[in-house]
């Protein structure tokens, strides 16, 4: 039995679930920030937020899929759990960094507009 194939499916299932869940939350709450950037244009803000969500999905799911080529041969179930845990933690870390960078950039930009 090839444990790498099992690991790929488990890893992709977990990470895609996390990416979709975080994306929905950010999309739902992100309209407020986009509306601050472009006031009185709610329809344009909605479209911008949709494009940001699509870019977020493509970037993160694409990165997850690309990391599969760097996996070493998995020899045991313990190694399988360890590999999935490490790879999933890396994705969660990257998502959190991107989120905080977006918030910082948007906040700085809004503060410039207000002054």
Phi and psi in degrees as a GROMACS rama.xvg file:
@    title "Ramachandran Plot"
@    xaxis  label "Phi"
@    yaxis  label "Psi"
@TYPE xy
-89.7516  109.084  UNK-2
-72.1244  -21.4177  UNK-3
-63.3052  -42.3342  UNK-4
-63.1206  -44.0819  UNK-5
-61.0716  -44.3192  UNK-6
-61.6288  -40.5656  UNK-7
-59.2661  -46.9136  UNK-8
-65.8938  -42.3415  UNK-9
-64.4255  -47.6387  UNK-10
-59.8991  -50.0475  UNK-11
-63.7455  -38.2098  UNK-12
-61.8388  -47.673  UNK-13
-65.0011  -49.5988  UNK-14
-69.0965  -38.6492  UNK-15
-66.3363  -38.8866  UNK-16
-59.7563  -47.1153  UNK-17
-62.5981  -44.9656  UNK-18
-62.0651  -45.0909  UNK-19
-65.3905  -41.7794  UNK-20
-64.1987  -49.0045  UNK-21
-64.297  -39.3274  UNK-22
-61.2386  -43.2572  UNK-23
-63.1538  -42.5496  UNK-24
-63.746  -46.9293  UNK-25
-65.1657  -37.6587  UNK-26
-65.1304  -45.9418  UNK-27
-62.7524  -42.8104  UNK-28
-89.9135  -12.6133  UNK-29
-76.8801  -19.2056  UNK-30
-58.5755  -33.74  UNK-31
-60.2727  -45.0533  UNK-32
-68.8172  -41.1373  UNK-33
-67.7186  -37.4865  UNK-34
-63.6789  -30.2936  UNK-35
-67.4924  -32.858  UNK-36
-75.0343  -38.12  UNK-37
-128.581  79.8108  UNK-38
-67.5214  152.918  UNK-39
66.7082  18.9349  UNK-40
-136.696  63.2116  UNK-41
-61.7881  -35.8787  UNK-42
-66.8914  -40.914  UNK-43
-67.2635  -40.014  UNK-44
-62.0335  -39.1847  UNK-45
-62.5438  -44.0462  UNK-46
-65.8724  -40.5832  UNK-47
-62.5799  -43.0247  UNK-48
-63.5238  -36.6321  UNK-49
-65.7717  -40.2462  UNK-50
-65.8671  -40.8543  UNK-51
-61.5658  -40.3086  UNK-52
-64.6219  -44.9128  UNK-53
-61.2453  -43.451  UNK-54
-63.2181  -40.1619  UNK-55
-60.1187  -47.6477  UNK-56
-61.896  -47.915  UNK-57
-62.3309  -44.9182  UNK-58
-61.7333  -51.2839  UNK-59
-74.1851  -43.707  UNK-60
-67.6829  -38.0797  UNK-61
-62.2796  -42.2509  UNK-62
-64.1338  -42.1633  UNK-63
-58.9018  -44.7601  UNK-64
-65.956  -37.7473  UNK-65
-68.8176  -29.1948  UNK-66
-70.3421  -15.4188  UNK-67
-62.5656  -29.6812  UNK-68
-72.1718  -17.456  UNK-69
-90.9392  -0.518929  UNK-70
-70.605  138.604  UNK-71
-81.2281  167.962  UNK-72
-67.1934  127.878  UNK-73
-89.0022  125.578  UNK-74
-99.2448  -26.6017  UNK-75
-144.423  168.771  UNK-76
-66.3135  -34.0082  UNK-77
-63.767  -41.9211  UNK-78
-66.0484  -34.1589  UNK-79
-62.8693  -48.7342  UNK-80
-63.6998  -42.2455  UNK-81
-62.2164  -46.222  UNK-82
-63.5946  -45.7822  UNK-83
-62.0006  -42.745  UNK-84
-61.7244  -45.977  UNK-85
-66.2688  -47.3956  UNK-86
-64.6937  -38.4853  UNK-87
-67.9094  -40.4149  UNK-88
-62.6183  -38.2228  UNK-89
-62.9832  -44.0805  UNK-90
-63.0152  -45.1219  UNK-91
-61.7429  -40.6119  UNK-92
-62.3639  -45.066  UNK-93
-63.122  -43.6064  UNK-94
-60.9095  -43.3056  UNK-95
-66.5123  -39.8629  UNK-96
-62.4625  -46.5191  UNK-97
-60.8928  -40.5346  UNK-98
-62.4639  -49.2212  UNK-99
-66.5079  -35.394  UNK-100
-63.7476  -42.5675  UNK-101
-61.4872  -43.9457  UNK-102
-62.8831  -44.8164  UNK-103
-62.5336  -46.1882  UNK-104
-63.8935  -46.3227  UNK-105
-63.5759  -41.376  UNK-106
-63.2087  -45.1706  UNK-107
-62.1395  -41.107  UNK-108
-66.2519  -43.3712  UNK-109
-64.1846  -40.594  UNK-110
-62.8407  -36.64  UNK-111
-64.5572  -40.2776  UNK-112
-68.2269  -34.2764  UNK-113
-72.7072  -35.7241  UNK-114
